[in-house]
Amino acid sequence: MGQASHRVLIVDDEPALLKMMAVFLGRQGFIVTDVGTTEEAWSTVEAARGEFDVAVLDGTMAGIGVEELALRMLSANPKLRVLAASGYPVDMTSLEAAAPGRVAFLQKPFGPAALAGAVRRLVGAEEKSL
């Protein structure tokens, strides 16, 4: 399965960072949807009916907390993987317990190569579990 068949949802409230991540992952061959709020992220995942492979979530946004949002998304889409990204420590314990092997953390700031690598690792984990 090629990267072009993998759909990635990026959620971040910093427009410049959101655009940079979306453009870079798009250039890497991923099909990217980007949104700027947690509420929009949830409604996008809910409406997509399992279409996304990876969700990249900013760990510190207003609205639905990253942990609650990730748990909702993981529950709604059994194949989804979640990459939480934050400049602050994020406790991933409950997410890892709820969805072993389906969550990862990426410390901000990160470069494009680190982002692409983290997404590829999550997609690779998905393909190995099939």
NORJO-V394588 format. One record per residue. RES is the residue in one letter. PHI is phi in whole degrees, -180 to 180 (* if undefined). Layout:
# NORJO-V394588
res & phi
RES & PHI
RES & PHI
This chain:
# NORJO-V394588
res & phi
M & *
G & -83
Q & -60
A & -61
S & -90
H & -97
R & -100
V & -122
L & -104
I & -112
V & -125
D & -156
D & -95
E & -100
P & -54
A & -65
L & -68
L & -58
K & -65
M & -61
M & -63
A & -64
V & -64
F & -64
L & -65
G & -62
R & -68
Q & -82
G & 101
F & -83
I & -91
V & -112
T & -120
D & -125
V & -137
G & -107
T & -136
T & -68
E & -65
E & -65
A & -61
W & -64
S & -66
T & -66
V & -66
E & -61
A & -74
A & -75
R & 51
G & 85
E & -76
F & -85
D & -98
V & -138
A & -118
V & -100
L & -113
D & -66
G & -73
T & -134
M & -123
A & -71
G & 97
I & -65
G & -63
V & -60
E & -66
E & -64
L & -61
A & -62
L & -62
R & -60
M & -64
L & -64
S & -71
A & -73
N & -135
P & -63
K & -97
L & -67
R & -114
V & -120
L & -113
A & -88
A & -126
S & -158
G & -85
Y & -115
P & -61
V & -123
D & -79
M & -96
T & -55
S & -69
L & -68
E & -65
A & -69
A & -75
A & -143
P & -57
G & 79
R & -110
V & -132
A & -150
F & -125
L & -127
Q & -75
K & -85
P & -78
F & -136
G & -92
P & -57
A & -65
A & -65
L & -63
A & -62
G & -63
A & -65
V & -66
R & -61
R & -63
L & -67
V & -65
G & -63
A & -63
E & -63
E & -67
K & -70
S & -84
L & -75
